Amino acid sequence: MAIQVVQQPGAISFAGDPIIAKVKTTLTGKTFLRVKLKCDVTVFRNSEEHTYSEPYSFEVAADGIAEFNVGSTIQTALARYIIQTANNGEMEQTMYAAKFKLTYKEAYIEGMTEIEEEEITSEEKEDMTNTNKKIDELVEQRNSILSEYAGGNKLVSQLIDLALLANGMLKGEALSQFIKRSVQMIG
């Protein structure tokens, strides 16, 4: 699944003009294909931050484009956090800054299940589970082969013990066996 942003709003309009975002999806042949958008708005006032968020969901047109007007979300966020003060009978409004972030996802219906971008179907999930089991079995098999080889090979045992000795971890009986093997290998 891939979404291409065709038109991203660049500025916030205070005049009530629509704030349009357009996206195009390359996904085709799906039932009830739509694009979900989440509009997160942050209003800044002095050292305060206030957030507001709304989700949208629009069906994709025949050309693969979905068009969103996020103006009402942004204007709602602004209206909630504008300071209004009365000064000699006049209303004064103060607001310092606002920014918004748009997040897009594709969604479609498969059978009776809604699938969103980055979600996987039950068949894919079962396949991943089986693959992970097979990987675990192969890792266990490899470790078993390596352990068996190392157990029967004096040189591998000697290298392991040498590493343990270098780190001060070879003591007691294991140290005695290491010294005995070393003498045998040299002689």
N, C-alpha and C positions, 0 to 999 in steps of 0.2 A: 504494500500500500504506500502511496506517495501523494503528498499534498504539495501543490505549488501555489504560493501566494501571488495572485495576479494583481491585487490592489490592496495596499496596506494604508490605512489612514495615517497621515503625517501629523496632523494638528487637531486640537480640540476646538470645536466650534461652539460659541456661546449664543449664536443667533438662532439656534434650533434647526440648523441645516443638518441633513442626514450625515452620519459618519459611517462611510461604507467600507466594508472589507469584502474582497472577492477572493475565493480560492478555487483551484481547479484540481480535481482528482484524476489520477490515471487508472483507477480501479474501474472495471466495467463488468457488466453481466451479473450484478448482484441484486438481490431483492431489496427494495426499499433502501437504496443507497443514499446516505445523507452525510453531511459534515456536521460534527458537533464543535461548537466554539465556546470557550469560556472567556469572559471579559472580566479581568481583574483591574479595578481602578484604585489608585492610591491618591488621596488628597493630602497635601502638606500645608500646615498652617503653623507658623513659628516653629517650635521644635516638635510639634505633634504630627503624627501620621494616622490617617483614618483610611480603612480599606472597605471596599464594597465589591461584590462579585455577582455576576448573573450568568447562567448557562443559556446557550441557544442551540437549536438543532434545526437545520434546513435541508430539505431534500435537494439532491443534485439534479440540475437540469440536464436535458439531452446532450448539451455540449460539455458536460462534466463540471460546470461551474455552479458554485453555491455563493449567494450574495447575502451579506449580513449588514443590517443597520444597527450599529452599537451605540448610536447617539443617545438613545433614551437611558441606557445604563450609565453612561458617563455623566449625563446631565442629572440623573437621580443622585449619583454619588456627590456631585458638586453641590446640589441643592441641600443635601443632608448636612453638609459641613461648612457652608458659608456662614460667616458671622454677621449677624444683623444687629446694629446698635442704633439707638435713637439719639440724635444730637440736635437740640433745639427744634424738635418737631420734624426733622428730616431723617429718613432711614439711610443708613450707610452700610454697605456690604463690603466685607473684606475677605479675600481668599488669596492665598499666595501662589500655590502651584498644584498641578495635578498631572499624573501620568497614568497610562493604561498599558496593559499587556494582554495580548490575544493568544490563546492556545487552541490549536485545531486538532481534531481527531476524525478519522473516517469511521463510519459505522454502517452495518448492513444486517439483514436478517438471514440466518441460515437455519432452515427448518423452523423450529420454534424458539431459537436462541438468537439474542442480539450479540453480534460480534463487533468489538471495537478494535481500533488499531492497537497493536501490541498485545491483544488478547489472542489466545490460541483455542482451537476447537478441541472437543473431547478426544477426537481421533489423534490430533497432534500431541495432546497431553499424554495419552496412553503410549504413543510411539516414543515420546521423550522418556517416560518411565521405563519402558522396556530397554531402550538404549542405555540409560544410566545403569540398569541392572547388569546388562552385558558388559559395560565398561568396568563395573565393580568386580565382576567375575574374572575378567581378563587381568585386572590389576592384581587380584588375589592369586591367580594362576602364575603370573610373572614373579611375584614375591616368593611363592612357593618354590619355583624353579631356581631362583637366585639363592634362596636359603639352602636348598638341597646342594647346589653347586658349591656354595661357600663352605658348607659343613664338611664336604668331602675333599676340599682343596686346601692343602696346608699353606700355600702361598697367600690365598685370600684371607685365611684365618690370621696369618702373620701380619698382613697389612692392617687388618682391623685392630689387632692387638697393639700394633705400633702406633696407630692413631690414638687409641685409648691411653697408651703410655705417655705420649706427647702431651696429652691433656690432663695427666695426673689421675686418670680414672682406672688404671690397671693395678690391681692390688691382690695380695694374698695368693690363693691357689692359681688364679688366672695368670698372675705375674710369673709364678714358678713354671707353669706350662709354656708361657711365652719364651722364657729363658731356655728351657729344655729344647723346644722346637728350634730356636735360633742356633743352638750348639749343633743340633742334628743337621740343620740345613748347611751350616758352614763346613762341617766335617764330612 
